[in-house]
């Protein structure tokens, strides 16, 4: 079983920092003006206490120009949209094997909402598959679960952490835009 360590989250923070700098360098998507740092706090669940310091905020920016002030939030490998739990838990929790072995307690209603989220994103959504085209090393039939996609990365990478990281990168577009169907 993969144990989520603080070192793993430090790596995820570095990747998020790189993604954030790219977004900031691009300027405001609405008017082109400079983007100022406007990070916001998060209190994510699903972590050991020692890991929380590397995920206690989400990178975000705000346009500097008066009258525009558009907020821009870059993609993230630490967070999956507005979910309270960290992204890695939202993915792994869809594995019955992981749920049975983890000490983390996730209520049935939350698991049910996540199953519906994944079903919507991965089985129904044309948006996701259009944007994901070419991102997977092989084609996968949309099943409504992230686990078959994780398994593809596990087959490609001997290190479980690297495979999980690649899976989080694959799903990072969902951290900023959730398709409506």
N, C-alpha and C positions, 0 to 999 in steps of 0.2 A: 504494500500500500504506500502511496505517495504521502509523505508528511510535508505539510506546508510550513516552511521555515522562514525566519526573518530574512535570511540571505536571499531567498526566492523573491520576497517582496522588495528588497533593495534593488534587485535586478529589474523588477517590474517598474519601480519608481524611476530608474535611469531611462528605461524605454519611454515611459510617459513624458519625462523631461525632454527627450529628443523630439517626440511628436509635438509637444507644446511649443518648443522653440521654432519648429517649422511653421506652425500655424501663426505664431506671432510675427515671424519674418514676412509672411504673406500679406500682412495688413488686414484691414477691415474688408470683409467680402462685400459689404454694401457700398462703401464710399472710398475705400482704399487708404484711409487714414491709419495712423499708427495705433497699435493696440497696447493698452496698459494692462498690467497684471491685476487681476481681480479674482484670485483664487477663492474658493469657498470651502468651508469646513465640512467634513464627513465624519460620521460615527459608525463605521461599517461593522457589521457582525460577521462572525465566522472566523475570527482570528484569535491567536494567542495574545495575551496582553502585551507582550514584548514586541509584537509585530505592528501594533496599532499606530505607533509613531510614524511609520513610513506610509500610511494610508489615511492619515487624518485630514487631508485636504485634497481637493480636486483642482487640477490646473484649469484656469479659465481666464479669459481676457475680455476687456471692454473697450470699444472704440473711444478714442480720445476726443473726437470732433463733437462739439456741442450740436445738438439737434439729431445726431445719429445715435451715439452711445450703444450701438449694437453689441450684445454679448456673444462671444465666440468661445465655445468649449471644444478643445481638441479631442480626438479619439483617445481612448485609454485601454490599457491592458489590465489595470487594477480594478476598474469598475465596469459594470455592465448596465449602462443607462442609470436609471434612478433606483435600481435595486439596493436594498439596505445591506445585503450581504456582498462580500467581495466577489468579483466575477468568477474566480477559480472555483469557489464553492457552488455557485449557481450552475456551473458546468458539471462538476464532479457529483453533485447531489442527484443527478439524473442516472447515476450508476448505482444499481441496487447493492452491488458488492461494496462500493465505497461507503454508502449509507450504513450498511451493516457493520463495517469495521471502524467507523469514525466515532469519536466521543462527542462530537458536536450534535446538539439536539436541535432539529429543525421540525417545526410543527407540520402536521399533515396538510393544513390549509395552505401554508407557504409552498410546500412541495407541489401541491395541486396547481397553484398559480404559476409556478415555474414550468410545470409540464404544459400548461396551456400556452404560456409565452413561447416555449420552444416549438410547440405544435404550430402555432401561428407563424412564427418566423421561418421555420425550416420545412414545413409541409405545405403551407398555403401561400406564403409570400413570394411573389415573383420579384419584388424589389431586392430581397436579399440575394437570391440566386443570380440575378443580373449583375449585381455588384461584386459577387464572389467569384464570378466566372474567371477561370484561369488561376485562381488562388490555391486551389487544391492540386496536389500532385496527380491525383486520379479522380475520376468522376465518382460521386457517391449518390445513391438514390435518396431523395429527401424522405426521411423517416419520421421527423417530428422530434428527434432527440439529438443532442450534440455528441453523444457517445460514439456513434459510427465515425464521425469526423475526427474525434480524439483518437480513435483506434488507428486511423490512417496515419496520423502523426506519430503514434507509438510504433507503428511498423517501420517508419522512415528514420526514427531517431532512437538509438539505444538508450539514451539518457531520458528518464521519465520527465525530469524537470524541463529539458529542452523541448520535448514533445508537447508538454502542457503549455509552455511559453508560445510555441508556434500556433497552437490551438487558440490561445488567448489573442494573439495577433490576428488570426483569421477572423475571430468574432469581434474585434475592436470597432468596426463600423457600427455595431449595435450599441456601442457606448454613447453615441451621439445622435443616432436616428433610429427610431423603432418603426418599422414599416406598419402600415395600417391594413395590409392585406394584399 
